[in-house]
């Protein structure tokens, strides 16, 4: 329940590198090779070398030397898979053509990382042994990525980094290359889909104080991967993903008025709206009648400002009024509670806050005239 409906992926070549045309005689060897095929939902990717190896000349191949006898995390070739804004990628396989000299590396290991290898990479399957010395190289078995959850449904701005480490070199001059077969010599296979923008249909509560700080829950669709929530352009804090249809957060401060509730995900931001309203705190200027008997049970009219919604509560010296009715933004009525004699503070509370303390109403003993009091009818 509440999980997103994932799109149907159709595999294709997302990124490919074809080194055909690289010179084998004119130095220097290329420092990098841009992807010659790039899906429209991905950024162009560079085939680059790690700091432990250097370029080598090879016609129609991206060649390198300097690999070690044992595994060295600096001896690698690297590409990135970076979905652009609004897209998600799922990786299925890697296809590569290997070409090595007789003294070049003979053992290889693919790795992936989602943090640019700032922490250790994760091995993809077992190491690959390749000892062939074919002049044009040899196509390797596809490397399966479908069983790696971390490489599925990767949405921008996340970036997948893939490395191919090589070792087992018998002499320092041994070389290893991607290339020399007809067609693409390195391919990333998978699927890219456009992510739907989120929608927002409701927010609860729909009103809040100018100072913010209250928790709100937003309902809509497409909230998976939420990266931010804003009310009237001001960022919410403590954003909490509940499900694909709900997020909660703490409202920021804002000026009074209706504002747009906007949720941002890798798929974009929802359309503008006026679903949330910041309310100024109410004020109380008078109560009519201004006095009443201690028994309570009679209607009073409270005049003030910012009664923009039905008050959540009205109290007389902390004792709750009943039967609250909002007449307008400046007038509410309620049934006064019983209370001991004396002046009391009348406090009106709305989502915008509570008015300042006062002594707007005075309780008197019943001997005082009741002529101006309105007592609710009990007739049926």
Number of C-alpha atoms within 10 A of each C-alpha: 6 12 12 13 8 9 13 9 13 10 14 15 18 22 26 25 25 24 27 17 10 19 17 16 10 10 10 11 19 16 15 15 17 17 21 14 17 18 16 13 20 20 17 20 21 17 20 19 24 15 12 14 18 17 21 23 21 22 19 21 27 32 26 27 24 22 28 21 17 13 17 13 16 15 24 25 23 20 23 23 24 22 27 20 19 19 23 25 28 26 26 21 18 21 19 22 21 24 28 26 20 17 17 28 29 20 18 18 18 22 20 22 20 19 13 15 15 8 9 12 18 14 15 18 13 10 14 15 13 15 17 14 16 13 11 19 22 20 16 13 12 14 18 15 20 14 11 13 11 15 19 17 18 22 24 21 13 18 20 20 18 26 26 19 23 29 22 19 24 15 16 14 14 20 25 29 26 28 29 26 20 12 12 21 25 21 21 26 21 22 21 25 19 17 20 18 18 23 20 23 13 16 18 14 15 16 21 27 23 21 17 16 15 15 17 20 18 24 19 18 22 29 30 21 15 20 14 18 26 20 22 23 13 16 17 24 16 13 20 15 16 14 19 20 21 20 22 21 21 19 26 21 19 19 15 16 14 17 20 19 25 24 27 20 23 27 22 19 22 21 13 14 15 13 20 21 24 24 24 23 22 24 21 23 14 17 20 16 17 15 20 28 23 18 16 17 19 18 22 23 18 27 18 18 17 19 26 19 17 17 19 12 16 25 18 22 17 11 15 16 23 16 10 18 15 17 14 15 15 17 19 22 20 21 21 25 19 18 18 14 16 14 17 19 18 27 26 26 19 24 24 24 20 20 21 13 14 15 16 20 22 21 21 18 13 13 7 11 11 12 6 10 16 13 13 10 7 5 4 3
